């Protein structure tokens, strides 16, 4: 049986609202997708353990820790009042 | 303890006590080897080669890398006060040959060369020194050699080299300014401008360079003596305290190191830690 194609002039008034709804639906879908993706990114940055929570910084120990370590790196000898005849001397280098 | 033996190395007199003959030979050999490796004045030394190749990558020996690594750690520990990159500053001040050969020189000093230890790159045995930098490792090398020499003595004994002294067993030691102290354990080092100084451009110069200016330092002290667990500790602390000037005594107290400061006038200042160890020293203020 032969198929009857309506003329474009007859179809235009009926198709125009459909096309608008399709365009609107596509735009809404895209916007919703982008919004969900964005929210997902923000939430994952904030909560997912594998994501860094702040801007990366160079690894460095706390300043007070450094000062304590430095203070202990140079160790003192043990001195006391002289008792016996001198065995040696320390002049200058 | 066997007798005391004296010999010259690294531009100073080395005194060894308590070592047997074979230990003495090893100690002399150790000083000789270190001197040949780290001398600024011998063209065939490894240090001279590194300085000639400044600005290029150089493969250095393991002992050289170890010593330079220690010197860089010392620089970090003292915030750059004890800096191994002041070779050019010493040359500019006129210390460009063995100290015994220095004579008064009327020519003006060269341009100041500041410390640049942060720019030295040492990865394993691969070294790159900036093109305008010459290394001078003399202070660290001498102190490390005294420590290593003492380790070669099996019993009680001591090793002293130009102001650096390490002992095993108690030893009474003469201090600058006619005083004495008993070194029960560890080391004593004295740094200052009293002896190793010379005339250049009509002005007295000395070997302790302020890394911030690249010029011989001008602190209120003539000599600073510090006691450390090792000779390296004592020598580094003495140099840093000398260069810190009026802040030297308190800096040593922060590190709980005993320090004794002698002014050119003969006045002696001891920090709290020194006075806690040697309370009856009346000469200290």
Interface residues (C-beta under 8 A of the other chain):
Chain A: X70 X71 X73 X74 X75 X76 X77 X78 X79 X80 X81 X82 X83 X84 X85 X86 X87 X88 X89 X90 X91 X92 X93
Chain B: X12 X15 X17 X77 X139 X142 X158 X160 X161 X162 X163 X164 X165 X167 X171 X172 X173 X174 X175 X176 X180 X181 X182 X183 X184 X185 X186 X187 X188 X189 X190 X191 X192 X193 X194 X195 X196 X223 X225 X227 X228 X229 X230 X233 X234 X235 X236 X237 X254 X255 X256 X257 X258 X273 X274 X277 X278 X279 X280 X281
